[in-house]
Amino acid sequence: MRINLFLISILFVLIGCKSSKTITISSDEIKETVIYLSSDDLAGRNTGTIGIENAAEYIESQFKSFGIKPYFETYRDSFKTKDLDAFNIVGYIEGTDSKLKNECVIISAHYDHIGYANAVDNDSIANGANDNASGTSTVIAIAKYFAAKKKNKRSIMFVLFSAEELGLLGSDHLAKRLKSENINLYSMLNFEMTGAPLKDRDYVAFLSGYDLSNMAIKINEYVGGNLIGLSEIAKKYNLFVASDNYAFYKEFGLPCQSLSSCDLSNYDYYHHVDDEADKLDYDFMASLINKIIPAIEKMCDTPTKEIVMYE
């Protein structure tokens, strides 16, 4: 009987180890996504074009393959901008906790770009690899991770915004829609230009609106290191109001901030035709994603809302 109990205990340990197996995001899968989204075939992913339609279908197919459900009837949150049809892509993983699942964490990035820019060597396609195929690939990878784990206590909404380059229109539309539906938002972490490492910093990435909340401090606490810092350059140019987090901050008054590794001091191809896939550092991107995931897990699982605005 003792032998049987011993064998059973070993079996449970092995099962537990298998179920808690570490999931690591690889640089190859990040690169594959960026290469597709920033390919010439998508012609810069401008809002209202066939290129962004193809990008949307790609994101939808990824979400579907992961088992991520649409938040609305479909993955598309549609809106009009002038005479153009536009749509955000919204996926959803419901939380596992009976109470905490009523609270939501948003993980987001914009997937559109500007289409074309000033020609260089007869190339006028603004491929938008860093801006923002990098952020889009980051959100897709994080979505894949949480869909595989299925252990987040709070619900997670994965959002890819359109019409960011036209004036943050997609995020403005969705923020107002979710506010009208009384979503119980906890926080929002938006990813913007994560394809190149910062230079001469003692942190890996910066958080826009660093001084507005304790999000950066809590992320560093959750990961046990100095992952997030304050970029004085980002603060100088007020990048907090220049990305999709801002609409949610305005509507909800909650910690809604953007994480980036590019404050325009370390990447020369902003809105440039040479913002192409071969310019990005995929080992860096994968490392950043694998480091930030444990922080997002903590955000989803803490018994109380630890990330708060400063008064």
Sequence and secondary structure as in RCSB ss.txt:
>XXXX:A:sequence
MRINLFLISILFVLIGCKSSKTITISSDEIKETVIYLSSDDLAGRNTGTIGIENAAEYIESQFKSFGIKPYFETY
RDSFKTKDLDAFNIVGYIEGTDSKLKNECVIISAHYDHIGYANAVDNDSIANGANDNASGTSTVIAIAKYFAAKK
KNKRSIMFVLFSAEELGLLGSDHLAKRLKSENINLYSMLNFEMTGAPLKDRDYVAFLSGYDLSNMAIKINEYVGG
NLIGLSEIAKKYNLFVASDNYAFYKEFGLPCQSLSSCDLSNYDYYHHVDDEADKLDYDFMASLINKIIPAIEKMC
DTPTKEIVMYE
>XXXX:A:secstr
 HHHHHHHHHHHHHHHHHHT      HHHHHHHHHHHTSGGGTT  TTSHHHHHHHHHHHHHHHHHT EESSSSS
EEEEEETTEEEEEEEEEE  SSTTGGGSEEEEEEE    EEEEEETTEEEE  IIIIIHHHHHHHHHHHHHHHH 
  SSEEEEEEES STTTSHHHHHHHHHHHHTT  EEEEEEE   SS  SS SSSEEETTGGGBSHHHHHHHHHTS
  EE  HHHHHTTGGGGSTHHHHHHHH S EEEEES  SSS S TTSTT  GGGS HHHHHHHHHHHHHHHHHHH
H SS    B  
